């Protein structure tokens, strides 16, 4: 191992450790998905069942098992906790970064560190690497598979094509048929643009298809045999109906994924757009030439551009939209930019950056520092503060902005791009971890509420909810490891229990507990929730 390789390993390990793992448990699981996925994995581990995902003891067939399997392994090693629930996504993000590094080292030597660090520092990658969800497992497996496909196309070794099919199978186990479907869409679109349609048929390699089926199909067959409703719930409802209708109430405008993709590619978006525009401008100018006239570098960048654009278009058509759906497209933007930088730096010790581009990039790179430093105010007050806190955040962001812009304009230009851009990324992540996690824990997670409930109990009691958000219900289910009853669904426990309710639903609580002792134990102000002790119902009721 050379000294340079050791340096690269230490550099990537340090950045991945900080961006994906440091402070992973400083705030509890948030939203509805994190605690729900974490609890499904726990229930599967408790039952030693690697086939049927369950929630509250009932089959929960919305997602395939890859994340659950990873979380079960993490629980087995680290114990059940919110940190362990998030570790799989961090590991998947790290594997993605390593794969990008190895790909560029093999096929685009000299730019492997740039490619890996640009991928690692995209806002979307950092955010979802810290989340207990199925989005990062899909993004990692899909992206590694697409890189393997291009490695086969460029290196013409079947081992890479086999790797493509293997990772598409893992993608199908991460989130379903969307992985092979999108891979086919990207490859077909690219083949049509560069007029190399024969490669579509060459990709349909029987041993590869067989490998895909051997890896992905056993779980699908096993879960269908155990749960006859699986095909209807998973394929028809959670794939087809989710795409074609607003069945799950996530409507957004058609253009929703344009700003989402822009934000997910921060701080690199200015140069990603420049790389995308240049790549397709080159393709357009050479489109009438023979297919063989397009050099591999141009073809590769068109491939990355198709990978990025196909995702945005596909999910823009979908009637159900969530931010995580776009995550598999983000590595495409990172590798597109890395290849763009490689070309512009080859043989040019002073690659110039237009002043307007340097300034705009500096603004985009420094801007996240402001909300990062003020995230505590944002989650508590839902607005930016005035006065000294805002002034300090703006001054810090301005200093960083000016430093980035002057460095790009007056010194080594593009050669300094990675270094000066990673500084505000590190500052922003550090600011969130230092200044925002307490407020985020109190307002976005029910972990502190679960601690309060445990502190007032003399024995572990069942818990019910009334009029609360799904996030509260699923969070309590994970942190208390209980099935949570919901009053408004008609599920009122007959025995002694604790009740967490919205104050606005107090009349409903009184009606549901008529004839039973009801004692207000406290009020969780951070999320405006009351919690009660409810006596067992009379046998005569």
N, C-alpha and C positions, 0 to 999 in steps of 0.2 A: 504494500500500500504506500503510495507516494505521500509526500508531505502535503501536497495540494489536496489530495483526496481526503486526508485526515482533517484538514482545515474545513473543507466543504461539509464533511459529516458533522463536525462540531458546530458549524454555523447553522446548518439546517436543523440539527437537534435542538439548539438553543432557541431558535425562532419558533419552531413547532411547540416546544415545551411551554414557552411563554404565551404564544398566541392561542393555543388550543387547550392547554391543561392548567396553567397557573390560575389559582383562585377559582377553580371550577365549582367549589361548593360554597362560595361566599354569599350566594343567594339561592333560595330554594327553587324547585321546579315551577315553571310558569306556564300560563295558558292551559288549555284543556288537553293538548296532545302529550306534552312531556310527562305529567303524572300518569296519564292513561297508559301510554306505552310502557312506562316503568313498572306499573302495577301488573300489566299483562305478563311481562317477563317474570315478575316475582311469582305470580300464580302458576305459570308453567313450570318454574323451578320447584316450587313447593310440591307439585303433583308429579314431578319427574316426567313431564309430558312434553316431548319435542315436536309434537304434531299439531295439536289444536290450541290456538291462542284462546284464552278465556279472560273475561273481566267480570268480577263479581260472581265467579263460578259458572258463568254462562259463556258459550262459544262466542268469540268476538272475531269475526272473519273479514274485517275491513282490509287488513294488510297481510302480506306474506311474512315469513318468520325470520328473515335474516337478522334484522335488528334485535328481535327477541332472543335469538340464539346467542348473539354477541353479548347482550346484557346479562343473560343467564350465566355465561362464562365469567363476566366481570363480577357478578354477585358471588359466584363460587369462590373467587379469589379475594375480593375486597370486602365482601359482605354487602348486604342490601342497603343502599343509600342513594341519595340523589347524585352524589359524585360518581358512584359506580354506574348509575344509569346513563350518565353523560360520557363516560370514558369511551364507549364504542365509536361514537361520532368523532371524537378526537383522534382515535387510532385510525379510523378510515381516512380522515383528512390528512394525517401524516403519511399514510400509504400512498395517497394520491400525490402528495408533494414529492415523495421518493420516486414514484413512477415517472413523473414529469422530469425530474432530474436525470434519471437513468435513460429515458428516451432521448433527451437533448444531448446527453453525453455521448450516446451511441450515434445519433443521426445528425445532430447539430452541435458538434463539439465547440466549446468556448463560451456557450451561452447557457449552460445547464444550471448554473447557480442563479442567474437572472430569472430563468423560467420558473424554477422551483420557488424562489422567494416572491416573485410576482403572484404566483398562484396562491401561496400561503397567506399573503397579506391582503387579498381582495376581501372587501367587507362581508360579502355573502359567505365566503368560505370561513372566515373567522367566526361569524355569528352562528352558523349552523354546525360548525365543529364543536361548539359548546352547548348544543341542544340534544336532549334525548328524543330523537326523532328518526324517521325512516328516510329523510331527505339526503343526509350526508352519505349513508350507505349506498343509495342509488347513484348519487353524483360521483362517488369514488369508483364504484364498479363500472358504471357506464363510461366514464372518462378514461379509465385504464384500458377498457376494451377498445375504445376508439383509437387510442394511441397504438394499441397492439395491431389494429387493422392497418393503420398507416405504416407501421413498421413492416408488416407483411407486404404491403403494396410497394414500399421502397426497397426493402431488403430481400423480398421474394423467398422467405423461409417459412415453411408451413408451421413451424413452432409458434410463430407470431399469430397466424390465423387461428390455430388451436387456442391460443390465449384469448383471442377476440371472442370466440364462442364460449369459452369458460367464463369470462367476465360478463358476457351478456346473460348467461344462465344465472350467475350470482345477482345481476341486476333484476332479473325476473323474480328471484327470491327476495329481493329487497323491496320491490314495489309493484311487481306484476308485469304484464305484457308490454307496458309502455317502453321498457328498455330495448328489446329487440325491434319493436316497431319504429322507434325514433332512430335507432342505428340504421335501419333499412332506408328510412326517409333521407337521412344525411348522405349516405353513400350513393343513393340513386340521384339525388339532386346534384351532388358533386360530379358524378359520372356524366350526367347530361350537360353540365356546364363546360366540362373540359373535353367532351366528346370521346369518352373512353368507356362506352357502355358495355363492352365485353367483360369488364372487371366485375360487373354485377353478377354475371353468371359464374365467373371464376370464384367469387366469394361464396357461392352456394356449394360448399365442399362437404360431401357426404360424411366423412369422419368428424368434421366439425359440428354438423347438425346432430350427429349421433352423440357427441360429447355434450352438447347443449341439453339434449333430452335426458341423458344419463344423470346430469347434475341437477336440472331443474324439475323434471317430471315426477320423481318419486314422492316429493312432498305434496305436490298437487294431487296426485292419485290417492295418497294416504289420507289427506285431509278431506277429500271428497267422499271416500269410503266411510270415514267416521262421521261426517257431517253432510248428509245429502243436500242440505240447503246451501252449501258452499258455492256452487256454480251460480246460483241465482244471486246470492248476496254479494259475492266478490266480483264476478265477471259482469253480470248484468247491471247490478246496482252501483257498485263502487268503482267500476271502470267505465262501462258504456253510458249508464245514466248520469254519472258524475260529469262526464265530458259533454254530453248532449243536452243536459237539462240543468235546472237550478234546484235539483232535488235536495241538496245539502246546504242550501242557502249561503253560497259564497259568490254572489253576483258582483262583477266589477265591469267597468267599461272595456271595450275592445282593446284600447290602447294601454291598458293597465300595466302590461309587462314591459313596456318601454321605460317608464321611470323606475320600475323595480329592477330591471337589468342595469340601468345606469347607476343606481345606488349600490347594487351588489358588486359592481366593478370599481367602485371608489377604492383607492385614490387614483386608479390607472385609466379611468374612462376617457380622458382627453386623448391619450396616446393610443388607446385601443380603437377609438373611432378613426384616428389618423391612419392606423395600420389597416383597418378594414377598408377604408376608402381607397388607400393606395393599392391594396391587393386586388380589389375589383376593378379599379381603373386600369391596372396592368392587364388583367384578364380581358377587359373590354377592348383594349387596343390590339390585343393579339388573338381575339376570338375567331377571326377569319383565317388565321394561319393554320397549318396542319396541326393535329393534336400533339404530335411529337415535338412541335416547336415550343410548347410550353415547358419551361424548365421545372424541375422538381420543387424548387423553392416556391415558385408562383403557385403550382398545383397544391402544395401543402397549405399555403395561406388561404387559398380558395376553399380548401377542405375545412380549415378551422372556421372560416367565415360562414360556410354552409352549416356547420355544427352549431354555431351561435345563432344564426338567423332562423334555422329550421325550428329550434326550440321555441323561440319567441313567437313565431307565426303559429305553430301548432297549438301552444297553450293560450294564445290570444283568441283562437277560434273556440276554445272550450268555454262552456257556459259557467263552469265552476272554476274559480281562480283563487289560489293561495300563493303567497310569496315563495314558498319553498319549491314549488313546481319548476321554477326557472333555474334552480341551482345547478343541474348538470350542464347548462350552457356556459357557466362562468369560467371553468377551466379553459374553454375554447378561446375566450377573449384573452386570457393570460398567455396562452401559448402563441396566439397570433401576435401579440405585442412582443413577446420574447424573440420570435423569429424576425419581426420587423427591426428590432434593435440590433440583432445580430448582423443583418444585412447592412444597416447604416453604419455600423462600427467596423466592419471588415475593411482593413487597410486604410482606415481613416482615423487618425489619432485625435481629430478635433471635429467630430460630427456636430454640425450646427443645429440649434433648435430655434425656430422662429420665435421672436420675442413674444408675440401674442400667445403662442402655444405654451411657452414657458410660464408666462404670467397666469394664464387660465389654469394650467396644471397645478401651479403653486396654490392658487385659490381653492381648487377642489381638494387638494391634499391636506391643506391646513384647516379647511372649514369644519370637519368633524370634531376638531378639538373643542370647539365652543359647546355643542350639545354634550360632548363627553364630560367636560368639566362641570356642566350644569345639569347632568342627568338626574341628580337628586331632586332638584327643583321641578324638572319636567315631569317626573313620575308622581310627585306629591301634589304639585299645583297645576299641572298640565299647561304650563306656559313658561317662557323664559323670564327670569327675574329681572328687575331693574336695579340700578345702582352699582355698588362696588363689585358684586360677584360677576355681573355681566361685563363690566369694564375690564376686570382682570382677565376673563376668558378671551375677550376680544383682543386685548393687548398681546397675550401669549400667541393666539392664532395669527395675528398680524406679524409678529416677529418671525414666526416659523414660515409664514407665507413669503415674506421678503427674503429670508435666507434661502429658501428653495428657489425662488425666481432668480436671484442674483447668481446663485451657484450654476444654474442651468444656462444662464446667459453669458456669464463672464469667465467661467473656468473651463472645466472639461466637458461641458455640455452633456450629451447623451451618456457619456461614460459615468457621469455622476448621478444619473437619473435614479437607479435603484437605491443607492445609498441615501440620497437626500429625501427620497419619498418614504423610505422605511422609518425615518425618524418621526414624522407626525403620526404614522400608524402606531408605533410603539407608545408614543405619548398619549394618543387617544385611548388605546386599550388600557394603559396604566391608569389614566384618569377615571375611566368607568369603574375599574376595580377598586380604586382608592376612595373615590368620592360618591359613587352611586349605588354600591351593592346593598348597603343597609336599607336605603329607601326602596330599592327594587324588591328586597326580601319582604319588607313590610307590606308593600302595596300590590305586588304582582304575584306573590306566592302565599300559600296558606301555611307554610312551615311555622311561622311564629304563632299563628292561631292554634295549630296542632299542639305546640309546646304549652300554650296557655291552658288548653283543655286537659292535657295530661297532668298539669300541675295542680289542678283543682280536684282531680279524681282520687278517691280512696281505693277504687277498683276500676278496671277497664270496663266501660259501658259502651253499648251500641251508640251510634251517632246517626241522626237524621238531619235533613236540611229542608228549608222552606223558602222559596222565592229568591234563591241565590243563583249566581252564574254557574255554568258548567265547570268552570275552572276551580271553583270552591269545592264542588262535589267530588271531582276527580282528584284534586289535591288532598282532600281529607281521606279519600279511599287509600291513597298511597301512603301518606304519613302515619295513618293509624292502622293500615293493613286491615281494613274492614270494608264490607259492602255497605254503602251509604243509602239509607232509605230517603225517599223524597215525598214530603207531605202532599204537594199538589198533584202528584201522580196517584194518590190514594194509598200510598204505602206509609201508614202510621204505625210504628211499633207498639205492640200492646204492653211490652215490659218497660221497666225503668230505662231511660236513655237520655242522652244529651241532644239538644237541638240547636242548630245554627241557622239563623233566619235573618232576612232583611227586615229592618224596622217597618218598611212600607207594607209588609205582609203580616203585621201584628194581629189584625182582626182575623185573618185566616188561621193563625196559630191558636188564637183563643177558641175559635170554633172547633178546630181539630182536636183540642185538648180539653174540651168542656167536660167537667166532672172529675178532672184529674189535677193533682197539685202541679203547679207550674211556677218555677222560681227563676227569676232573671239572675244569672250568675255574673254577667259582665257584658261589656260592649267593646268590640274590637274596632277602634276608631279608624285605623288606617284603611280599612275596607268597609266601614260602616255596617258592621254585622253585630247582631245581638246573639248571645248564647245562653241557653236555658237548661235547667234540669227539669225533666218531666217524670213524674211518678208513674208507676205501673197502673194500668187501668183496672177498675174494679171488676171482679169476676162477674158481677151482676150486669155489667154493661153489655 
